[in-house]
Amino acid sequence: MAIIGKSAPGVDRGLPEVVPRHFGTMLLFNVSSYDIVHLNYMNIELGIWEISVLALLREAPMHPYQMQTLLRLRHKDEILALKRGSLYHAIGRLVKADLIAAKSTSRDGRRPERTTYSITPVGRKEFSRVLRQIIATPRRESSEFMAAMSFLVHLTPAEALPRLEERAHRLESEIALRGAGVSAALEHVLRINLVESEYLIAMLKAELAWVRGLMDEILTGKLSWDLKSVLKGARISAQSAGRAKE
């Protein structure tokens, strides 16, 4: 198999045993099918869906319906939107990258055919590598609440306080509910299977503490703002920016 690319002397393309052949201003690289697969999986960005599929198949070969059932039974719906399309999309990407492979196809009565997948040796290595990397590397994740806080200035302190109080009460309820769920689950599973729930509860508690602290600062006047003055300053700034562009 061959890959055509522009000539780039001194650039390591990371291809094992690649033998270039000059063809005009282009380079023709002789690359095996293994090399193409290797490039595919090295370039794929594994999301939480792909990681979930690899984790399940590391346990045993299974078909998509089994995967979806296990994800529900294990309450992974708290971290995944259990949409059938998302699961099949992840499976397709993993097959294309040679991280998983179709093992067999079967039919039960009049039901549609079901393809059973298994993880490949490359998939096992990539799963472990990516999982270690995600756990070790902090990553800023989008938050609707954080975005809303950036616009808190558009409410008056009197408007913001009851909304923050309402959020605090809801956080307390969710913390209590999830805590009870973890306690009940510990009677049936090992704690290691619930660490993601513990993490979620810890994040909720941290958010609650921050919200309560912010409320205290607003109540004591340590944090205050005047909405009319803020809007007036924003209009002046916007007008100045418009004139600068002209």
Beta strands, then each sheet from edge to edge (+ up, - down):
strand 1: 2-6
strand 2: 19-23
strand 3: 26-30
strand 4: 100-106
strand 5: 114-119
sheet 1: 1+ 3- 2+
sheet 2: 4+ 5-
end
